[in-house]
């Protein structure tokens, strides 16, 4: 399966309908959570999603006619999401107890039924009608979609059957060393600059954040300032994601074997002097994207051992020596070989597959 997520081009009428669907889904989720908490306190049992939906139809829909203005799929899926949240809380230690949803925070809902893609960038949705997208959609059958809101914009996402297509490779094996100054240095000499989206926009983000803090809580001006701040943060995320997607797609499409390091990102973030710069690179997202894109384009991903000293080994003679972070040029004390620190590490990663 492959998924796609793209922005919707909606008018004010469609924005109202989408907001109604998200509001009903949020209301159903919060009602279900409150009901589950009350039931457990009284009987030590939690009702299932099916039981909650039957009670919702009998107790809630009858007194709230605005439930009938939206698709029935939105509250149904909200109750299923609540049940999954409880199961995750009981089975996954890192997951906390389900919390109540707030308006304007991660608004989303689910639709299924008569969904059809029309003329490339139009999609027909139940109870909403035909909506235009900013991108051309694949001509595939769609069973269900998820519509979400982020920074005052609406997005649609869905999954469809996808056949991996192996592309013609330009190179065989390539080693990739990722870093802060340069996002990626490859063993063939290619370099990809780090866009540093957050550091470039930091002053602007601080200004928007200060504007939010100065507004009266609950006022319309505060809501406007929050929207501007959310858009600024979204732009940072989009710039970072764009750079990572271009890099990972180029690697997966043009090379048969890609070798990267297994970086301890969570451990690196404990360095408070470099934490902001490391988080701005998106190291974890780089590995995640490369993993599934190698499957798409018929490439092989090799992850070197976490303790493999790629930066300390001489790529010319194999001698190993200490390399502090402030040294940006590798100078071998045995053979006199000199090379850029990151390029030397990338060549060592390429040679890792032959060891």
Secondary structure by P-SEA (a helix, b strand, c coil): cbbbbbbbbccaaaaaaaaaaaaaaaaaaaaaaaaaaaaaaaccccccaaaaaaaaaccccccccccccccaaaaaaaaaaaaaaaaaaacccccccbbbbbcccccccccccccccccccbbbbccccbbbbcccccccccccccccccccbbbbbbbbbbbbbbccccccbbbbbbbcccccccccbbbbbcccccccaaaaaaaaaaaaaacccccaaaaaaaaaaaaaaaaaaaaaaaaaaaaaaaaaacccbbbbbbccccccccccccaaaaaaaaaaaaaaaaaaaaaaabbbbbbccccccccccccccbbbbbbcccccbbbbccccccccaaaaaaaaaaacccc
